[in-house]
Amino acid sequence: MRASVERLGLVPVDPDFVQMVALELPQCDPDELWRRLSEEHRIEAPCWTWNDRPLLRISVAAYNDEGDLRRLEAALESLL
């Protein structure tokens, strides 16, 4: 997960994350991003605003693999 985060240039809210992380996004409409990730890419990754900061939550489970992270990375590159 760290490599994908670094490639996208996103900043973890907590840099010591392991399984779940909130990433600060560039200025965007988080509700629209969440909708498009779900509808266009079939990716469930909640997006919201907290303290005027758009955030994305990534949660990795045992059934996720590197391919899932690559799909999310590609989707974020196309949408942001």
C-alpha positions as CSV (number, residue, x, y, z in Angstrom):
1,M,0.0,0.0,0.0
2,R,2.8,2.4,0.8
3,A,4.2,2.3,-2.7
4,S,0.8,3.2,-4.2
5,V,0.4,6.0,-1.8
6,E,3.8,7.4,-2.6
7,R,3.3,7.1,-6.4
8,L,0.1,9.1,-6.1
9,G,1.7,11.7,-3.9
10,L,-1.1,11.5,-1.3
11,V,-0.4,12.2,2.4
12,P,-1.4,9.7,5.1
13,V,-3.3,11.3,8.0
14,D,-1.4,8.8,10.2
15,P,2.0,7.9,8.7
16,D,2.2,4.7,10.8
17,F,-0.7,3.0,9.1
18,V,-0.7,-0.7,8.4
19,Q,-4.1,-2.0,7.3
20,M,-6.3,1.0,7.1
21,V,-5.4,4.6,6.2
22,A,-7.1,7.9,5.6
23,L,-5.3,9.8,2.8
24,E,-5.6,13.5,2.2
25,L,-6.8,14.2,-1.3
26,P,-6.1,17.2,-3.5
27,Q,-9.1,19.6,-3.5
28,C,-12.0,17.8,-5.0
29,D,-15.6,16.9,-4.4
30,P,-15.2,13.8,-2.2
31,D,-18.9,12.7,-2.7
32,E,-18.4,12.8,-6.5
33,L,-15.1,10.9,-6.3
34,W,-16.7,8.2,-4.1
35,R,-19.6,7.9,-6.5
36,R,-17.3,7.6,-9.5
37,L,-15.0,5.1,-7.9
38,S,-18.0,2.9,-7.1
39,E,-20.0,3.3,-10.3
40,E,-17.2,3.6,-12.9
41,H,-14.5,1.4,-11.3
42,R,-16.4,-0.9,-8.9
43,I,-14.1,0.2,-6.1
44,E,-15.5,0.8,-2.6
45,A,-13.3,3.4,-0.9
46,P,-15.2,6.0,1.2
47,C,-14.4,9.6,0.6
48,W,-15.5,12.5,2.7
49,T,-14.5,15.9,4.1
50,W,-13.1,16.3,7.6
51,N,-11.8,19.6,9.0
52,D,-12.1,21.1,5.4
53,R,-9.8,18.4,4.1
54,P,-11.0,15.9,1.5
55,L,-10.1,12.4,2.6
56,L,-10.1,8.9,1.1
57,R,-10.1,5.8,3.4
58,I,-8.3,2.7,2.2
59,S,-8.8,-0.5,4.1
60,V,-6.9,-3.6,3.0
61,A,-8.2,-7.1,4.0
62,A,-6.9,-10.6,3.6
63,Y,-8.8,-11.0,0.3
64,N,-7.2,-7.8,-1.3
65,D,-4.0,-8.1,-3.3
66,E,-1.6,-5.9,-5.1
67,G,-3.8,-5.9,-8.2
68,D,-6.6,-4.3,-6.2
69,L,-4.3,-1.5,-5.1
70,R,-3.1,-1.0,-8.7
71,R,-6.8,-0.7,-9.8
72,L,-7.4,1.9,-7.1
73,E,-4.2,3.7,-8.1
74,A,-5.2,3.8,-11.8
75,A,-8.7,4.9,-11.0
76,L,-7.5,7.8,-8.8
77,E,-5.0,8.9,-11.4
78,S,-7.8,9.1,-14.0
79,L,-10.3,10.8,-11.6
80,L,-8.1,13.3,-9.8
